[in-house]
Amino acid sequence: METIPVFPLSGLPTLRTLKYIMTRQFFRIGILCCILFHAGSPILSLAQAPTTRPLTIEPMTSIQGLAEWDWTQARTTFVPGTEPISITTMSRTRQLGSHGYYDIYESISNDHGRTWSAPRLIPSLSRHQDDDGYEVAAGDLWPTYHPATHKVIVTGKTFNFANGRQEDFLKEKVAYAVKSLQDGRWGPLKTMDMPSLDHSGASILAANAGCNQPFVLPGGDLLLPIRYQRTRDQRVYTSVIARCRFDGEQLVYVEHGTEHSIARDRGLYEPSVIAFKGRYYLTLRADHAAYVTRGQDGLHYDPVKEWRFDDGDLLGSYNTQQHWVHVGDQLYLVYTRLGADNDHVFRHRAPLFIARVDPERLVVIRKTERVLLPENHACLGNSGICRIGDLESWVTCGEVRVSYGKRKGEANKVLFSR
């Protein structure tokens, strides 16, 4: 075992001693050596590295659904300040069928999620008919507080229906809207222009940002995950992270990085991004699995790999989204998966789990897995993350497909977990 040199209190360590300290690997024994100076004398101080706080999970007040409609794609953002508020947006959705999205509503909490206002229609985000006859609904929205402009921006996609019924995927666009925190009003639904070609020279078609977790950079730019098709006849998605500029009114594409896809099913889609300890992490949905990768600059990433537990087993999350939580000094993943006594649940989309991620190996640490929201005969696959502070985040999720199971006839709920 190596001997750590001890400095006499009467004088400074020699240059030779300092060089010795700098070149020895004392961190192997888990001890941080610090030189503190007091009254001109050096003191050797030994302190253990900070320990990880235990993760606590607390259910919060839910928002009740309607008799004939469900609240879906519910997600929350937090606006700090002397009078902080929390804003949850949600889609009024038909209870039966797929993608029966209509109008966007919001609910406000002024007491840190203890109570929520009755959901209120956002008139500018109502389903409407365009000049071409298509009905357009904003959907899969994710609200984000933008500190540089003191605005809230929701990002997502447009759903487009011919004759009000037949969905046309090729007409999808990156959609957004802006809320003024001065008067509480929402602006109109807007779309963001994308380049016509990607880095490979292929077309960028039907680009959208639906269900995607963005990240606000310190300078105010957004890292916005986006997916698109390269051909009109194959619904196979490629996913990228785009850097976008936001001035409080307009969202403008600047550039995008690595283009990720797989030659299977619908490719890779519904990407979500987060920054953690100087690096960026990206999780992506596939029909048969879930994928993960890591990058240095937020735009460019390593080749993707399937999500696994730390024991080597596949995570088992498939055909739905995953999202990131950074709380304390740890990185977590929120997901659903098979193998949890949940074969009766559509696509195994409940319960909703959270587990710690090993950021070096890019695996989920199995022993840390916890249930965020329990299974209750509803799907919990469309969740959202709201960062409150360094030690607190919320997860929001609207129940889906309540009308298909044992709870048929009940109203769904928007669930929250702290």
N, C-alpha and C positions, 0 to 999 in steps of 0.2 A: 504494500500500500504506500502511495506517495505521501511524503511529509510536506505539509503546507508551511511555507516560511512565515515566521512571526516577526513583525517589525518592532524594534524598540521604540518606546514612546518618546524618547529624547530626540529623535531625528527622523528625517524622511527616508523612505526606502531608496536604495541606490538604483541607478539606471539598469544595472545588471539584474537586480531583483525584480524590477517592474517588467523587464523583458521576459524574465522567467514566468511571471504571473500570466502575461499575455499569451504565452505560447503553450501553457499547460491546460489540459482539458478538465478543469475542476467541475464543469457542468455534468460530468459523467456520474458524480455522486449526488447530484440534485441539489447542490448548494451554490448560492450566488455570493460571490465575494465582492464587497464594496469597500472602497477606501473613503472614509469620512474624515473631514478635517475640523478639529475643534481646538481653539486657542493655539493654533500653530502646530499642533501635534497630530500625527496620523493615528487613527484607531481602526483596527480591523474588525468589521462587523459582519456577522453571518446571519442570514435570514433565509427561511424556507421560501420556495417559490409559492405564489398565491394559489390557494386551492380552489377548485371549481365548486361554485355554490350548487346545492341540490335544486333540481327543477321542480317547481310546484305548479300544479294545474288547478285552476278554479273555474267552475261553471259560472256563467254570467246570465243576466236577464235576457230572455229571448224576445223576438218580435213575432207576434201571432199572424198566421196567414189568413186568407179570405175563404169564404165558403165555396166560391166557384173558381178561384184563381190561386196559384201558388206564387210565393216570392222566391225567385231563383237568382243564381249568379250574384249573390249578395257579398259585398266586400266593403271594408271600412278603411278610412284614413283618419289620422289624428292631427289636429291643428293646435300647436302649443301656444302659450301666451299667458297673459294675466287672467284671461277667461277662456281656457282651452275648451275646444269642442271636438266631438267625434262625429263623423259623417259616414253613414252607411248608404250605399246605393244598391238597388235591386231591380230586377226585371219582373213585371207582372206577366205571368206565363200561364198558358192553358195547362190544365191538370193532366190531360191525356195527349198522347202524341209526342213527337220530337220537334224541338226548336219552335215551339209555339210562343215565341217572344212577342210582346207588345210594347208597353210603355215602361219608362224608367221612373222609379220613385226614389225618394230619399227619406231617411229618418235621422234625427239629430239627438245626440246626448250631450247635455251640459254638466253631467255629474259623474263623469268617468265610467259610463256604461251601466250605472245602476238603474236608470230609466231611459226609455227611448220615446221620442215623439211618434204620433201616428204617422205612418208612411204618407208622404205628400207627393202628388204628381209633379214631375218636372215637365212643364208644357213643351219646352223646346226639344225634349227627348222623347216625345210621343211617336208612336208608329204613324207613318204618314205615306201618302202616295206621291211619287215623283212624276215629273213630266212624261216619262216614258211608260207610265202606267204601272210600274212596279211599286209594291208597298215595301217601305224600308223601315226597319227597326234597328235601333242601336242595341248592341248586346255584348255579352261576355266582358263587361266593363270592369276596370280596376281603377279606383280613385287614388290619387296621390297628391299629397300636399307638396307645393313647390315653394320652398322658403325664399328664394331670391326674388320672386314676384308676389309673394303672399297670396297666391291663388291655389285653387284645387283644380287639377286636371284629371279627367277620366279618359282612359285609353282603352280601345277594344276594337270592335269591328261593326260592319253593317251586315244585317241579314236582309236578303232581297227576295221578294216573293212575287212571281208572275200570277196575275189574277187573284192575288191575296193568299194563294195556297202553295204553289209550286216553288220550292226554294231553288235559286240559281246561285250555285257556289262561285261561279266565275265572276260574278259581279261584286264579290266581297272587296272591301277596302279597309285600310287602317283608319279608324274613326276616333274622334276625340271631341270633348266639350270642356268648357272652362267655367268654373264657378267663382264669382267675385265674393270675397269675404267681407267687403264693405257693405253691400246691400243684400247679400245672400242669393242673388239671382244667377241662374245658369244661362250661358250663351247658347247659340245654336249648335246643332250637330255639324261638325266639320270633318273633312277627310284629308289625310296627308299624302302628298304626291310621292311616289317612289320612282327610282330609275326604271327604264324599260328593260334593261338587261342586267344580269348579275356578273360576277367576276369571270365566270366560265363562258360568257357569251349567250347563255340561255335566257329566255324570257322570264320576267318577273310578272306573274299573273296572280290575281286574286289575293294580293297581299293583305294580311290582317294581323292585329295584335290581340286577338281574343283570348281571355283567360291568362294573360301573360303578366308575370310579376316584373315591373320595371325597377330601375335603380336611378336615383338622382345623384349626379356627380357633384362634388363640392363647388364647382364653378357654375352650376345651374343647368348644364346639359343633361339630357335624359339618355340612359342606356335602355332602349326599348326593344324587347324581343319581338321578332316578326317572323311569320311563316308565309310561304308563297308556293305556287305551282310553277313548274317550268314548261309544262305543255298543257294544252287545252283539253286533250282527250284522256289524260291520266291524272287522277286526283292523288298525286304523290307529293308530299310537302318537303320543302327545304326550309331550314330555320337559320336565322342569323340574329346577331345583335347589332342594332343600328344606333349610332349616336345622333341624337336629334337636338335641335336648338329650340328653346321655348322662351318667348319674350313676354309671356303673360296673356297673349292673345292667339298667336300662331305657333303651331308645331311644325318644324321644318326638318326634313331629312338632311343629314350632312354626309354620312358615310356608313358603311357597314363592313364587318370583318369576315371571319371564316364562315363558309357555307356548309351546313351539316345536313346530311340525309342518309338514308339507308335504302337499299334496293329491295324493299319488302313492304307489302301492304300500302299504307298511306304515308310512309316515310317517317320523318320526325317533325313534331309540331307541338304547339302549346309550350314553348320554352319559357323558363323563368330564370332570372339572373340575380346575383347578390355579390357584393364586395365583402371580403372577410380577411382581415390581417394582411392587406396589401396585394391580395390576389382576387380573382373573380371566378365564380362558380356558376355553372349552367346545368340545369336539369331539363330533360326533354321527354315528351310523351311519344310512345309508339303504340301501335295496336296490340302488340304481343308482349311488350316489356316497357321499361323505363331506362333512360340513358343519362349519363353524367359526363362532364368534362370540366377542365380548369384552364384558365388563361391568366396572362400577366397584365394586359392593358384594357380589358373589358370588351374588346372587339375580336381578338384572335384567340383561338382555343386549340387545345390538343385534340387528337382524334377521340371520338366518343367511345364509351364502353357501357355495358349494361350495369345497372345498379345491382350491387350484391351486399349481403351481410358480411361482417368481418370474418365469419367462419367459412366463407366461400360460397354459400348458398345464394341463389338468386333472390332478390328482394321480393319478387312476386307482385309488384305493382305494374299494372298494365292498362292500356286503353283509357287512361284518365290522367289528370295533371298531378304534379307534385310541386311543392313550393318550399321556400327557404325561410328559416327563422334564425336571426342572430340575437341571442340574449345572453347576458353575462359575457364570458370570454369564450363561448362555444358556438358552434354552428350546428343547426338542427335541420332535419328534413321532415316535412309534413306530407303524408301519403296514405293511400289505401292499398291493400294487398290481399291476395288469396291466402288460404291456409290459416284462417282465423275463425273457424267454425262459422263461416259466412257464405257457404255455397248457395244459400237461398237468396242472397242479395245480388241484384243485377250488376254484372261485371265486378263483383266483390267490392263494391264501392262503400263499404262501411264494415267495421268502425273506421274512424279517422285516427291515424297514429301520428306520433311524433317520436323521433329518435335522434341521438347525437351522431354527427358525421365525423369520421376521421378525415380531416382535410388533406392529409398527405397520401393516404391510400385510396381515398375516394370510395369509402365503403360506409355502410350504416352499422353502428355498433349495436349488435342485437340485444345485449343485456340492458341497454338504456331505453329500449322501446317502451312507450307508454300509450295508453288510450287517451286521446284528446276529447273525442266525442264518441260515445258508445253507439252501437248498432241498435236501432229502434224501428226496424221495418221501413227504412227509407234510405236512399242513396245520399252519400256525403262526399261525392267526388269533386264538387266545384267549390273549393274553399278559397279564402283570401287571407293575407297576412297584413297586420297593421302593427308597425313598430311604435311603441309608446315612448320608450327610452332604453337606456343601456340594459336595464334589468327587467324590462316588461315588454311583452308583445301580446297582441290579441289574434285569435283565429276566428274568422267569420265563415259560416256555411249555411246556405239555404237547403233544407231538406227537399229531395226530389223523389218522384214516383211513390208518394204516399198513397195515392189513389189505386195503386196496383196490388197492394198487399193487405195485410191484416188490419191496417189502419184506414182502409177505404172508408170515405165519408168524413174523415177528420181533416181539419185544416193543417197545412204544413207550418213549420216554424223556421225562422232565421235564428240559428244557434250561435252562441258566442262562448269562447273559452279563453281565459286569461292565463 
